[in-house]
């Protein structure tokens, strides 16, 4: 294998998918390949102005204890997304500006916390996407419950978040994909995105309405099928 034929590193591969995710979102991925996409019903929102996160997921569970989160942070590979599932109902802050600064130094792809973060003003200056379901100024201080296995499968709202699966999150929500399906699903999502862009172009430039493009009148009259035609 020559130098020009070298395979991309894992981090380079992740970065390529991340760039593709900037143009093909969760909605297109789910519509294009519903049989492979697993919705993750997690009411987490971006906390530092970076509304998209994706990468192989590195999950860990904790119970308001910083130690498992610190262990997981230390072991999460570059480009991967650290997923912290805090099992308590009212979470103390597991991630703050110091934690996220280390994530940036380690080149993590993002952090998603099923629980609380804090230091939102300072988080905004750090170029690592961070999502959470809660916010509080009260920091988690307990460090007594060591994580035995890392990474570990965690269950969130009835969905298993498994190490190595790909996690995608944007303003529409979160989904999981098996690692071996990411390329194919993105190819299908890109085709769907291009089709949607053609439909919007027909509306904006040709004055077509959604009723025109779907042949709604013909369908209601029983003389045609309901479908999109750019």
Secondary structure as a PSIPRED ss2 file (coil, helix, strand):
# PSIPRED VFORMAT (PSIPRED V4.0)

   1 X C   1.000  0.000  0.000
   2 X C   1.000  0.000  0.000
   3 X H   0.000  1.000  0.000
   4 X H   0.000  1.000  0.000
   5 X H   0.000  1.000  0.000
   6 X C   1.000  0.000  0.000
   7 X C   1.000  0.000  0.000
   8 X C   1.000  0.000  0.000
   9 X C   1.000  0.000  0.000
  10 X H   0.000  1.000  0.000
  11 X H   0.000  1.000  0.000
  12 X H   0.000  1.000  0.000
  13 X H   0.000  1.000  0.000
  14 X H   0.000  1.000  0.000
  15 X H   0.000  1.000  0.000
  16 X H   0.000  1.000  0.000
  17 X H   0.000  1.000  0.000
  18 X H   0.000  1.000  0.000
  19 X H   0.000  1.000  0.000
  20 X H   0.000  1.000  0.000
  21 X H   0.000  1.000  0.000
  22 X C   1.000  0.000  0.000
  23 X C   1.000  0.000  0.000
  24 X C   1.000  0.000  0.000
  25 X C   1.000  0.000  0.000
  26 X H   0.000  1.000  0.000
  27 X H   0.000  1.000  0.000
  28 X H   0.000  1.000  0.000
  29 X H   0.000  1.000  0.000
  30 X H   0.000  1.000  0.000
  31 X H   0.000  1.000  0.000
  32 X H   0.000  1.000  0.000
  33 X C   1.000  0.000  0.000
  34 X C   1.000  0.000  0.000
  35 X C   1.000  0.000  0.000
  36 X C   1.000  0.000  0.000
  37 X C   1.000  0.000  0.000
  38 X E   0.000  0.000  1.000
  39 X E   0.000  0.000  1.000
  40 X E   0.000  0.000  1.000
  41 X C   1.000  0.000  0.000
  42 X C   1.000  0.000  0.000
  43 X C   1.000  0.000  0.000
  44 X C   1.000  0.000  0.000
  45 X E   0.000  0.000  1.000
  46 X E   0.000  0.000  1.000
  47 X C   1.000  0.000  0.000
  48 X C   1.000  0.000  0.000
  49 X C   1.000  0.000  0.000
  50 X C   1.000  0.000  0.000
  51 X C   1.000  0.000  0.000
  52 X C   1.000  0.000  0.000
  53 X E   0.000  0.000  1.000
  54 X E   0.000  0.000  1.000
  55 X E   0.000  0.000  1.000
  56 X E   0.000  0.000  1.000
  57 X E   0.000  0.000  1.000
  58 X E   0.000  0.000  1.000
  59 X E   0.000  0.000  1.000
  60 X E   0.000  0.000  1.000
  61 X E   0.000  0.000  1.000
  62 X E   0.000  0.000  1.000
  63 X C   1.000  0.000  0.000
  64 X C   1.000  0.000  0.000
  65 X E   0.000  0.000  1.000
  66 X H   0.000  1.000  0.000
  67 X H   0.000  1.000  0.000
  68 X H   0.000  1.000  0.000
  69 X H   0.000  1.000  0.000
  70 X H   0.000  1.000  0.000
  71 X H   0.000  1.000  0.000
  72 X H   0.000  1.000  0.000
  73 X H   0.000  1.000  0.000
  74 X H   0.000  1.000  0.000
  75 X H   0.000  1.000  0.000
  76 X C   1.000  0.000  0.000
  77 X C   1.000  0.000  0.000
  78 X C   1.000  0.000  0.000
  79 X C   1.000  0.000  0.000
  80 X C   1.000  0.000  0.000
  81 X E   0.000  0.000  1.000
  82 X E   0.000  0.000  1.000
  83 X E   0.000  0.000  1.000
  84 X E   0.000  0.000  1.000
  85 X E   0.000  0.000  1.000
  86 X E   0.000  0.000  1.000
  87 X C   1.000  0.000  0.000
  88 X C   1.000  0.000  0.000
  89 X C   1.000  0.000  0.000
  90 X C   1.000  0.000  0.000
  91 X C   1.000  0.000  0.000
  92 X C   1.000  0.000  0.000
  93 X E   0.000  0.000  1.000
  94 X E   0.000  0.000  1.000
  95 X E   0.000  0.000  1.000
  96 X C   1.000  0.000  0.000
  97 X H   0.000  1.000  0.000
  98 X H   0.000  1.000  0.000
  99 X H   0.000  1.000  0.000
 100 X H   0.000  1.000  0.000
 101 X H   0.000  1.000  0.000
 102 X H   0.000  1.000  0.000
 103 X H   0.000  1.000  0.000
 104 X H   0.000  1.000  0.000
 105 X H   0.000  1.000  0.000
 106 X C   1.000  0.000  0.000
 107 X C   1.000  0.000  0.000
 108 X C   1.000  0.000  0.000
 109 X C   1.000  0.000  0.000
 110 X E   0.000  0.000  1.000
 111 X E   0.000  0.000  1.000
 112 X E   0.000  0.000  1.000
 113 X E   0.000  0.000  1.000
 114 X E   0.000  0.000  1.000
 115 X E   0.000  0.000  1.000
 116 X E   0.000  0.000  1.000
 117 X E   0.000  0.000  1.000
 118 X C   1.000  0.000  0.000
 119 X C   1.000  0.000  0.000
 120 X H   0.000  1.000  0.000
 121 X H   0.000  1.000  0.000
 122 X H   0.000  1.000  0.000
 123 X H   0.000  1.000  0.000
 124 X C   1.000  0.000  0.000
 125 X C   1.000  0.000  0.000
 126 X C   1.000  0.000  0.000
 127 X C   1.000  0.000  0.000
 128 X C   1.000  0.000  0.000
 129 X C   1.000  0.000  0.000
 130 X E   0.000  0.000  1.000
 131 X E   0.000  0.000  1.000
 132 X E   0.000  0.000  1.000
 133 X E   0.000  0.000  1.000
 134 X E   0.000  0.000  1.000
 135 X E   0.000  0.000  1.000
 136 X C   1.000  0.000  0.000
 137 X C   1.000  0.000  0.000
 138 X C   1.000  0.000  0.000
 139 X E   0.000  0.000  1.000
 140 X C   1.000  0.000  0.000
 141 X C   1.000  0.000  0.000
 142 X E   0.000  0.000  1.000
 143 X C   1.000  0.000  0.000
 144 X C   1.000  0.000  0.000
 145 X C   1.000  0.000  0.000
 146 X C   1.000  0.000  0.000
 147 X C   1.000  0.000  0.000
 148 X C   1.000  0.000  0.000
 149 X C   1.000  0.000  0.000
 150 X C   1.000  0.000  0.000
 151 X C   1.000  0.000  0.000
 152 X C   1.000  0.000  0.000
 153 X C   1.000  0.000  0.000
 154 X E   0.000  0.000  1.000
 155 X E   0.000  0.000  1.000
 156 X E   0.000  0.000  1.000
 157 X C   1.000  0.000  0.000
 158 X C   1.000  0.000  0.000
 159 X E   0.000  0.000  1.000
 160 X E   0.000  0.000  1.000
 161 X E   0.000  0.000  1.000
 162 X C   1.000  0.000  0.000
 163 X C   1.000  0.000  0.000
 164 X C   1.000  0.000  0.000
 165 X C   1.000  0.000  0.000
 166 X E   0.000  0.000  1.000
 167 X E   0.000  0.000  1.000
 168 X E   0.000  0.000  1.000
 169 X E   0.000  0.000  1.000
 170 X E   0.000  0.000  1.000
 171 X C   1.000  0.000  0.000
 172 X C   1.000  0.000  0.000
 173 X E   0.000  0.000  1.000
 174 X E   0.000  0.000  1.000
 175 X E   0.000  0.000  1.000
 176 X E   0.000  0.000  1.000
 177 X E   0.000  0.000  1.000
 178 X C   1.000  0.000  0.000
 179 X H   0.000  1.000  0.000
 180 X H   0.000  1.000  0.000
 181 X H   0.000  1.000  0.000
 182 X H   0.000  1.000  0.000
 183 X H   0.000  1.000  0.000
 184 X H   0.000  1.000  0.000
 185 X H   0.000  1.000  0.000
 186 X H   0.000  1.000  0.000
 187 X H   0.000  1.000  0.000
 188 X H   0.000  1.000  0.000
 189 X H   0.000  1.000  0.000
 190 X H   0.000  1.000  0.000
 191 X H   0.000  1.000  0.000
 192 X H   0.000  1.000  0.000
 193 X H   0.000  1.000  0.000
 194 X H   0.000  1.000  0.000
 195 X H   0.000  1.000  0.000
 196 X H   0.000  1.000  0.000
 197 X H   0.000  1.000  0.000
 198 X H   0.000  1.000  0.000
 199 X H   0.000  1.000  0.000
 200 X H   0.000  1.000  0.000
 201 X H   0.000  1.000  0.000
 202 X H   0.000  1.000  0.000
 203 X H   0.000  1.000  0.000
 204 X H   0.000  1.000  0.000
 205 X H   0.000  1.000  0.000
 206 X H   0.000  1.000  0.000
 207 X C   1.000  0.000  0.000
 208 X C   1.000  0.000  0.000
 209 X C   1.000  0.000  0.000
 210 X H   0.000  1.000  0.000
 211 X H   0.000  1.000  0.000
 212 X H   0.000  1.000  0.000
 213 X H   0.000  1.000  0.000
 214 X H   0.000  1.000  0.000
 215 X C   1.000  0.000  0.000
 216 X H   0.000  1.000  0.000
 217 X H   0.000  1.000  0.000
 218 X H   0.000  1.000  0.000
 219 X H   0.000  1.000  0.000
 220 X H   0.000  1.000  0.000
 221 X H   0.000  1.000  0.000
 222 X C   1.000  0.000  0.000
 223 X C   1.000  0.000  0.000
 224 X C   1.000  0.000  0.000
 225 X C   1.000  0.000  0.000
 226 X C   1.000  0.000  0.000
 227 X C   1.000  0.000  0.000
 228 X C   1.000  0.000  0.000
 229 X C   1.000  0.000  0.000
 230 X C   1.000  0.000  0.000
